[in-house]
């Protein structure tokens, strides 16, 4: 399990403006990726974190694209997982016969709501083909559930970054190791190729008291007020 904890930063106005520009482009990209991922889901019954998104226009680098797509797919998969539980709850609370319930549960467990031909394995026995009436019922229930819940809005997502675009280092490993005032440094890629910025961070006793390994990951948030939180 990964946990994040806020650390105080010391970022001048120029760096904040550069980070804000990255966040705005990242959010726009996340919305674009979400659209193509939903097409992928309805077509192939799954999201694809390795989907080719080279055609999506953005000033962000290919590394940012990959990082953003991983984050978007994680959000969408969590959403579908919750809808999957909603589906199963409706099925098992219904008055349907046990055979139909079992087939509907199989469809939900394998996320096959938009598949037209479904073979349900029966151990060593030949697979059973689920009838089109049951498949149609599954699709109708799932569409009903989707209409009741808004899809995740990624217009305001924050940056969840790995070391492809944000390298986190403690002071002793950083080139800034002689700057003893700060405890951690993030080297963050910007919209300008080959011109990353370095963000100094101050630790706190609460963060240092936690057991665990420092991951190559950070989160950068932009509040409505324009304040940046790391």
Secondary structure, 3 states (H helix, E strand, C coil): CCCCCCCEECCCHHHHHHHHHHHHHHHHHHHHHHHHHHHHHHHHCCCCCCCCCCCCCCCCCHHHHHHHHHHHHHHHHHHHHHHHHHHHHHHHHCCCCHHHHHHHHHHHHCCCCCCCCCEEEECCEEEEECCHHHHHHHHHHHHHHHHHCCCCCHHHCCEEEECCCEEEEEHHHCCCCCCCCCCEEEEECCCCCCCCEEEEEECCHHHHCCCCCCCCEEEEEECCCCCEEC
